[in-house]
């Protein structure tokens, strides 16, 4: 565990050295400053009635939750897109000649190297997401004098979504020793595969009549991480305090994450350096 912890810190220092964390901080700071100025000068009654003219019937608590979700949902997606791009080179940089020679010469196993890189990338995104979500929560809560603590659950949902995608980046980083393919695959899953598979599951696409093809699509649905559900219904439900209604997307996404990581370790252990 100590070696994994040290590799995690090493990855964090690498992120600082490459200005990854600072880049995220600047973007988060700009976003929070803009929101602070908007809400600082805006009239609360105008904001409430502009969202719902019959605000009294809508309810103050529901309004605050809806407002926070409206702000956080697009920011979370943007944060994930930037996180994938920024973290794509962590593993390939470790595998560069000189870096990997130095690391494997130390009393640390290859498994610990991979897990350290993984946890390092996840911790960086966790910090950035936490700063952004807590900042939005504070701005909205102070402005309206209402505190929806459930919205803070969005931090772990967004971080878990990134972790599932980052496991793909780690795998392709180990296989190719490059960052482009892993980054493209993570984007492909997040932006295309997961939404399409969810649409088939919900019967929103009726173009396929073949039972074999439908069975294949169902199988793929349970194999790939459920990023659309995580960033959709699960994010919404935990943010309003309703809890998780269906654990299947969460469990299968974690299983996918672990499978990608163990496959990465298996391939990494067989590589010669």
FENSULPE-V911148 format. One line per field, one symbol per residue. ss: DSSP state (2 for helix, 1 for strand, 0 for the rest). phi: phi as a letter, one per 40 degrees, with the letter a starting at -180 (. if undefined). A space follows every 10 residues. Layout:
ss: ???
phi: ???
This chain:
ss: 0222222222 2222222002 2222222222 2222222222 2002222222 2000222202 2222222222 2222222222 2222222002 2222000022 2222000002 2222222222 2222222222 2222222222 2222000022 2222222222 2222222222 2222220002 2222222222 2222222222 2000000000 2222222222 2220002222 2222222220 0000000222 2222222222 2222222222 000
phi: .ccccccccc ccccccccgc ccdccccccc cccccccccc cccccccccc cadcddccgc cccccccccc ccdccccccc cccccccccc cdccccdhcc cccccccbcc cccccccccc cccdcdcccc cccccccccc cccbfbbccc cccccccccc dcdccccccc dcccccfbbc cccccccccc cbcccccccc ccfcbbcbbc cccccccccc dccccccccc cbccdccccc gcgccbcddc ccccccdccc cccccccccc cbb
